Amino acid sequence: AWPFVDVAEDFWASDAIAWAYENGYMNGNSASTFNPGGSVTRQQLWMILARLSGERPASMAEAKAWAVENGISDGSNPGNAVSRQQMVTILYRYAHLMGYKTSGSAALDIFPDSAKVAPYAQDAMAWSIANGIVGGTTQGTLNPGGTANRAQFATILQRFCKNIVED
């Protein structure tokens, strides 16, 4: 049965949310709510990727240690909302770690705000766009410093798994 009273069946991301929940990658923020508009923190992303790798960290501290030991993240700012460019960079590093596809590159300069992509994130953003993981926003921008909410992240994670992990 669908546990989340705050996600309607016809919500644009309900399939991705159901997929992330049913696979154990994302839980609700309570027994009955998912909080689709809420933010995803850096430590939550570390926990989700640790789970995806087959690890079962018992705490956020263990998830952080896993991420740092494996070169996924530097472990800083664990409680901060993860930006779009941080998210794709962490996914890109995770793909490298796991031996998944890291080829493919799209031109960033077709986006009006491409100059705002940090140097550390440029390769990851180009890879993400080329592989259909994270592309432009509905406004046609990359919005690299903006955050992805929980519904958007469930969709991004599902695309990452479909296009990279299972490819």
C-alpha positions in Angstrom: 0.0 0.0 0.0 1.1 3.5 -0.8 2.3 5.1 2.5 2.7 8.7 1.6 -0.3 11.0 2.2 1.6 14.0 0.7 2.3 12.4 -2.7 -0.8 11.9 -4.9 -0.9 9.0 -7.4 -0.9 11.5 -10.3 2.0 13.6 -8.9 4.7 14.1 -11.6 7.3 12.2 -9.6 5.1 9.5 -8.0 6.6 6.6 -10.0 10.2 7.6 -9.2 9.3 8.1 -5.5 7.6 4.7 -5.4 10.7 3.2 -7.1 13.1 4.8 -4.6 11.0 3.8 -1.6 10.3 0.2 -2.8 14.1 -0.3 -3.4 15.0 1.0 0.0 17.0 3.9 -1.3 14.8 6.7 0.1 12.4 6.5 3.0 9.7 9.0 4.0 10.5 11.7 6.5 7.7 10.1 8.7 5.7 6.9 8.4 3.1 8.7 6.3 4.9 11.6 4.5 7.6 11.8 1.9 8.1 15.6 1.9 8.6 15.8 -1.9 9.5 19.5 -1.8 12.0 19.1 1.0 15.8 19.3 0.4 18.3 16.5 0.1 21.4 16.9 2.4 24.9 15.9 1.5 24.8 13.2 4.2 21.5 11.8 2.9 23.1 11.5 -0.5 26.1 9.6 1.0 23.7 7.3 2.8 21.6 6.6 -0.4 24.8 5.9 -2.4 26.2 3.7 0.3 22.9 1.7 0.2 23.0 1.5 -3.6 26.6 0.1 -3.4 25.3 -2.7 -1.1 26.6 -1.2 2.1 24.2 -0.8 5.0 25.6 2.1 7.1 24.0 2.1 10.6 24.4 5.9 11.0 25.0 9.1 9.1 28.6 9.0 10.5 29.2 5.6 8.9 27.7 6.9 5.6 30.1 9.9 5.7 33.1 7.7 6.5 32.1 5.4 3.5 31.8 8.5 1.2 35.2 10.0 2.3 37.1 6.6 2.2 35.8 6.0 -1.3 36.6 9.4 -2.7 32.9 10.2 -3.3 32.9 13.4 -1.1 35.2 15.3 1.1 32.7 14.9 4.0 32.2 18.6 4.5 28.9 20.3 5.3 26.9 17.1 5.9 23.7 18.9 6.9 23.7 21.3 4.0 21.3 20.9 1.1 23.2 19.4 -1.8 23.4 21.6 -4.9 22.7 20.2 -8.4 26.4 20.5 -9.4 27.5 18.7 -6.1 24.9 16.0 -6.7 26.0 15.2 -10.3 29.7 15.3 -9.2 29.1 12.9 -6.4 27.1 10.6 -8.8 29.9 10.8 -11.3 32.5 9.9 -8.7 30.3 7.1 -7.5 30.0 5.8 -11.1 33.9 5.9 -11.4 34.2 4.0 -8.1 31.8 1.3 -9.2 33.2 0.9 -12.7 30.0 2.2 -14.3 29.8 4.2 -17.6 31.6 7.5 -17.2 31.8 8.2 -20.9 29.6 10.7 -22.8 29.9 14.5 -22.7 27.4 17.2 -23.7 28.2 20.8 -24.5 27.4 23.0 -21.5 27.5 26.2 -23.5 24.0 25.7 -24.9 22.7 26.7 -21.5 22.7 30.4 -20.7 24.1 29.9 -17.2 26.8 27.4 -18.1 29.5 29.8 -16.8 28.1 29.3 -13.3 29.1 25.6 -13.3 32.1 25.3 -10.9 35.3 24.0 -12.5 35.2 20.8 -10.4 31.7 20.0 -11.7 32.1 20.7 -15.4 33.0 17.1 -16.5 30.3 15.6 -14.3 27.6 18.0 -15.5 28.5 17.3 -19.2 28.4 13.5 -18.4 25.1 13.9 -16.6 23.5 15.7 -19.5 24.8 13.3 -22.1 23.5 10.3 -20.2 20.1 11.7 -19.4 20.6 12.0 -15.6 20.3 15.7 -14.9 19.7 18.1 -17.7 18.3 21.6 -17.9 15.5 22.9 -15.8 12.1 23.8 -17.1 13.5 27.3 -17.6 16.2 25.9 -19.9 19.1 26.6 -17.4 21.5 24.3 -15.6 21.0 26.0 -12.2 24.2 24.4 -10.9 24.0 26.2 -7.5 20.4 25.4 -7.0 19.2 22.4 -5.0 17.1 19.5 -6.1 14.2 18.6 -3.9 13.4 15.1 -2.7 11.0 14.4 -5.6 13.5 15.7 -8.2 16.3 13.6 -6.5 14.2 10.4 -6.6 13.8 11.0 -10.4 17.5 11.7 -10.8 18.4 8.6 -8.9 16.0 6.5 -10.9 17.6 7.8 -14.2 21.1 7.2 -12.8 20.2 3.6 -12.0 18.5 3.0 -15.3 21.0 4.8 -17.6 24.3 4.1 -15.8 24.0 1.3 -13.2 21.9 -1.1 -15.3 23.4 -0.1 -18.6 
